[in-house]
């Protein structure tokens, strides 16, 4: 990979992963690249994990703080969590080992809106960033960096960190150069100015990341693949949910509130979201755009079909198959895909201006339309809020999709009251399960409850919800949002005691 490092000064910084890892000290806060299974460093975190394990054996309680874009791969989060190397983590995680450690109380985790991370780091809210570890495709002669398959917070880590370590990864296709759009116009209050973006496919920045060469203390050469997770075949429940949403969007077109080009789409992670994208393939909609944070298989299919003109994102989240296709057809995709820093891909101002249609998964919804995206039974973190809050509050249409039951029917995802609130009722416009869709726009809490119970709840739980709601209407203190505090979380308590929410 030497020729991928075109700057001769930086070429002199090439070293082994072990040597680079030894530049990180106990107590350091490290900002690493990575968003979903894309563009995260792979060699250094594993070397660092080995060194930290050895330090622990020698009685040294070595730990670091770890900041990223979002979730990463097993070579990063998995390896460091396994080595008990992380004291503090932000802003999003989906690694199973790390999840266990967080839920056992062995690791501190701070979950925040993905668009907030970069500005809050700049504002100094989280303290000093000691080291940035960034995977890139190449280094240009002027020292600027060609990004890889995700941007995430890389710009901010490189700008804010005292030291920078690079992983130049040969596995990434050099032809990706030009797909990135790095905007350097953000500033802190009171000096902020509007972000000059009015279409999802506007380019407002530059193709490469700036980096002061004198901050670079080490470069590692690798050829390790991203971790692309397979998508299982679409199941009937997901297809039914997608079908309800397609009908709804067609109705919006009929009403004249949308055209067949819709508005820029944001789609969350997971199978249901992928099924919704698949549903768009056989729909009358065309000339679609995406303004999202993860480009997954379903979106690539839409671009291949000619249904989608452009997708703006901060990362890929592809299956192995889609990753191969991406390489084969990279010249075709180059002007149709734009990767941006996550403070721009998820920026509330831009999302509000473009008017996105956002579709995200959920853990549970309550009968008034509050959404829990993050916690099982109120206390066990699943992943994090990710970008769902950035998009939900600011979208033109904010939708949540989920099967109406989980864990073989022992859990109803429609409950009297959410056990944790991530998205409040005022932000949530549409809820869809395989049972049906509730369009909540303009409805008072009581009308929302009637519609959610009638359209979205599973038949096994509908009578139970109706019973609760009828009693709440009789006995609640106020009849604006009829709620019985002593019973509101009783379904969750029943599950904890009896392993089922069924009465
Ligand atoms: O667990 O795999 O052990 O069976 O949760 O559930 O139904 O497969 O749905 O993959 O879409 O995930 C909210 C977690 C949904 C996701 C969440 C269990 C269920 C299963 C997964 P098993 P499904 P999904 C852009 C936007 C927040 C971040 C976000 C998420 C597992 O969508 O992380 O939106 N969202 N980002 O059995 C107990 C319930 C449950 C439940 C589901 N009520 N109680 N367990 N499960 N409902 C992307 C980024 O920000 C990067």
Boltz pocket constraint, residues with backbone or C-beta under 6 A from the ligand:
constraints:
  - pocket:
      binder: B
      contacts: [[A, 36], [A, 70], [A, 71], [A, 92], [A, 267], [A, 268], [A, 269], [A, 270], [A, 271], [A, 272], [A, 273], [A, 293], [A, 294], [A, 360], [A, 361], [A, 362], [A, 363], [A, 364], [A, 372], [A, 373], [A, 374], [A, 376], [A, 377], [A, 382], [A, 383], [A, 384], [A, 385], [A, 386], [A, 387], [A, 388], [A, 401], [A, 403], [A, 406], [A, 407], [A, 411], [A, 412], [A, 413]]
      max_distance: 6.0
